[in-house]
Amino acid sequence: MILDEDFWDNRYKTSDIGWDLGEVSPPLKSYFNQLTNKDLHILIPGGGNSYEAEYLHSKGFKNVYVVDLSKTALQNIKSRVPTFPSSHLIHSNFFDLNITFDLIIEQTFFCAISPSLRNKYVEKAFNLLNTNGKIAGLLFNIPLNSTHPPFGGNKEEYIMLFKPHFNIKIMDTAYNSIKPRSGNELFFILQKK
């Protein structure tokens, strides 16, 4: 399976996007609601239809960026939220980005990339974040499968992976996941060392 631009764009073109809730997931919405600095530079990698970006934009966050391989997904955001800045919808590979951010929001991207890229993800996220920058979001906490996305994992594995570059502020089972994902998501906040 080649997880390239064609693969992901076809998923959006055919609406084969079972991970897409059609809204902000409750754990992320709760986290966003307690953010007070509207000047944060926020990245949502592999953001897809990014209801997260839409929600943050509606709350007055002006520096929200979405990067995705799928042109269709990015166009879906622009069609749904015409006031979202086009220059903040980046059609690119996360690993090719060369901009810095204060916060990276993780929602399904980490578990969608090949597990062989996880160390590279950690290093790239570290390099994309400003001093004291954070990654916050959700990771799957069950081995979903090993042959196609989403790829699973567990808390111990994630801690070992992130700990060399990040201080783990929180990594616990999300208390407010949607019912089908209840008990299977970890909410986490990591701060760049």
Secondary structure, DSSP 8 states (H G I E B T S, - for coil): ---SHHHHHHHHHTT--TT--SS--HHHHHHHHT---TT--EEEET-TT-HHHHHHHHTT---EEEEES-HHHHHHHHHH-TTS-GGGEEES-GGG----EEEEEEESSTTTS-GGGHHHHHHHHHHHEEEEEEEEEEEE-S---SSSSS----HHHHHHHHTTTEEEEEEEE-TT--GGGTTSEEEEEEEE-
